[in-house]
Amino acid sequence: VGGASLGNLLAGLLPVAFGSLLGLGPEHAGALRASLFCVLPVMLLSALPIYLIDERWQPIDIGRWWKSLESVGTIGMLALIEGGAGLALGMTAPFFNVFFARELHASTTVIGVVFGVASILTAFATLLAPLVVRRLGRVRTVAFLKLLGVPFLVLIGLAPGVVTGAIVYVLAIILIGGAFPNKALTDPIYSLFSMEVVKERERGTTNGIMHAFSEFPMGVGAWIAGPFMAAGTWAMPYYLAGAVYALTFLAFYAYFSRFESARTVAAESASA
């Protein structure tokens, strides 16, 4: 989250710096292109530690692996949750900067600052998440805070100006999250919970399935939202995304609340 905050801030400031150096405006394609070139060495350097990981692969029998899965229903539900969230995310997150620039007429610098502030505030809000979990439990914390963020997501598409848009955007990012690496304050709780509700040997499979079910619907969401935005109907994708998010996390609460109840009963039995 810290890296995302710094990246967002630099994304707003670098075009200004390169614009001055090159004698161009901060919105000029040349200044923006020079800013993008700065990303390449950072990406290459960030990939180097991957090659230092000592991996020990073991051959497995696919048939035996499939039969050994016990948490099929739970994994399937987690996949559906990721699919719903990915679909809603695809309708909005790839176009946040486009909406601010085209509809609200925000400058590149303003967009970078707003996005950076959202990441920074999310980082601080994440520190408060354990306090909420202690009071509500993990499932209710994730479901309630995600649902609380839905109105703010919808209001982004209805914002009359940059200031209003920035305020509701920051609140939506804190509560719901955005495109990687902008995570919501409940996302670490959700990630940990999703690994705890399956068997230890199923965690790698579960994580892979969740990731796959998130990425494909995200592309579908962008495909759905694109024509609306091209026609100038900016609010419609946010309405649709809000409805999908609400249904997704209502389903999450309905299915996984029993896991929280079972854990509470087990804890009370152990303490007795």
N, C-alpha and C positions, 0 to 999 in steps of 0.2 A: 504494500500500500504506500509505503514511503517512496519507493522508486516510481510508482505511478504518479504520486503527487509532484515529485520533481520533474518527471517527464512532461506532465501536463503544463506545468508552469513554464518550462523551457520551450514547449511548443508554441506558447504565446509570445515569448520574449525573443526567441531566435530570429523570426522573420523581421522584427524591428531592427535587431543588430545587423543582420545581413543586408537589410534594405539600406541602412546608413552606409555600410561599407561599400556596397555596390552602386550607390547613388540611385536606388530604386525605392519605391514605396513598400511598406510592409505587406501589402496585399498583392504585390506583383508576383507573377509566376516564378521569376528568377530568385527572389528572396525565399519563397516557399520551397523551391527546389533545393536551394543550398541548405536550408534547414533540414530537409529530408536526408540529405547526404550525411549529416551528422549522426543519423541513426545507425548507419551501416557498421562503423567500427564498434559501437556499443553492442550491437547484436552479435557480432563475431566474437567479441571478448566474452559475452555472457554464455556463449555456446561451448567455450573451452573447458569449463569444469565438468561438463557432461562426459568428456573423454577420460577424465580422471577417475570415474566411478568404476569400481571393480565388480563386474557382473559375472555371475556364475549361473549359466543357463543349464537347465536339466530337461532332457526330452520327456514329454508326457504323451500318454495315449488319449486322443481326443474323446473317444467313446467313454472311457473310464472317467475322464475329467467331467464330462457332461452328466453322467449318472451320479457322480459324487456331490453334485449341487443339491443342497437341501432347502435353501432359502429362495426358491424360484419365485414364489409369489411376492416376497418382499423385494427381491431384485427387480422384478417386473414393475412393481409400483414405483420404485425409485426411478426406473427408466422413464415411466410415464410422467412423473413429476419433472424430471429434467427436460423431457420433450416439450411439455407445456411451457415451462419457464424459458426454454430456448426459443420456442415459437414467438412468445411475447417479446423476448429480448431482440429477436431479429427484426421485428416490426418497428422498433424504436431506437435501440442503442447505436446501430451503424449510422443513423441519420441525425443524432443529437447535434453534432457540429453543423450539419447542413441546415437544420431547422434554425439554429441560432444565427447563422450567417445569412440565409436567404429570406427567412420570414421575419426575424427580429432585427436584422441588419446589424448584428454585432461584429466587431472587428476581430481579427485573428488574436490580437493581444487579449481582448476581453474574454474570448472563448477559452483561451489557455488559462487565464487566471481563474475563471469560474470553475472549470474542470479541476484545476489544481486545488482550489479551496474545498471542493466536494471531496476529493481524495483525502486531504488532510483531516477534515472534520470526521470522515468515516473512520480514519485510523484512531482518532481519540474516542469516538463513539464505541468502537469495538472493545475498548478497555472496560467499558461499562456493561458489556453484554453478560458477563458472569453474574453480576448483581441481579439482572432481570431473570436469568435462568434460575437462580436460587429461589426467586419468588414465584415464578410461573411454571418452571419446568422447561425442558428443551423444546418439546413439540409445540407447546403453546407460545413460547417465545418466538420461534421461527414463524409459525402460522400467523400469529397476531400482528407482529411487526411487519411482515410481508404484506398482509392485508391492509394494514394502516398506511403503507406506502402507495397503494393503488390510486387513491384520489389525487395524490401529488403527481403521479405519473400522468394521469389524464389531464391534469391542469397545465402540464408543460405545453400540450398542444393547444391550449386555450389562452396562453399567456399573451397579454396585450403589448408587453414591452420587455426589454432586456432584464431589468431589475426583477420584475415579477417572475420571468422565466428562470432567472438564476436562482431565486429563492426556492421555487418548487422543484427545480432540477436537483439542487443540493439535498433537499429533503428526500426526494425519490431515490437518489443514489445511496444515501445513508440507509434507507429502509429496504429498498429492493435490490440495488446494485445496478451495474451496467456491464458493458462489454469488458472482457479481460484487459487489464488486471484490476478494474474497478469493482471491488467486492462490497456487498452490503455488510452491515455490522453483525448480522446473524449467519453469514455464510460459513465462518469457521465452526460454529455450533452445528450447522446442518451437515457439514462435511464429516465432522467427528461422529455425529449421530448415525449417519448413513453407513459408516464403517462398523459401528457397534451393533447394529441390528442384523448383521449377517455373520456367518461363521468366519473365523480368522482366515481359514484357507480360501475363502470366497472373496476376500476383500479386493485382491487385484482384479479379478473378473468383474466384480461389481463396479469398481472405479472405471474400468475400461468401457463397460456397457453404458454407464451414466454419461461418460464423456461423449460417446458416439451418439447417444440419443439427444444430447444437447446440441451438437454441431449441425446435424442435418436439418432439424426443424428451424434452426436459426437462419439457415439459408432460405428455407421456404418462407419464413416470416419477412425477410427482406424482399423476396419476390412479390409477396402480397402487398407490402407497404409502398413499394416503389411507384407503381402507377398512381396511387392516391396522391403522393407527394408531387409527382410530375404534373398532375392536374391541379395542384394548388389546394387540395383538400387535406391540409396538414393535420387536422384534429382527428380524422377518422382512424388512422393507424393507432393513435393513442387510446381511443375508445376501445378498439378491438383488443389491443394489448392489455388494457386494464381488465377487460372481461376475462381474457384467457388466464391472466395472473390470478385473479380472484378465484376462478374455478379450480385452478391448479392447487392453490394452497388450502382451499376448503377441502379438496380431496386428500391432501397431505394430512391435514388435521383429522379428518374422519377415519383414515386408515391407521395412522401411527399413534393416535392418542391412546390406544389400548396397550401399546408398548410402554408408554410412560406410566400408565396405571399399573401394569404388571411389575414394573421396576419399583414403584412406590410400595406396593404390597410386599415385595421381596425384601425391601430395605426395612420396613416396619417389622416383618417377621424376624429378620436377623437381629434387630435391636432388642426385640422382646426376648 
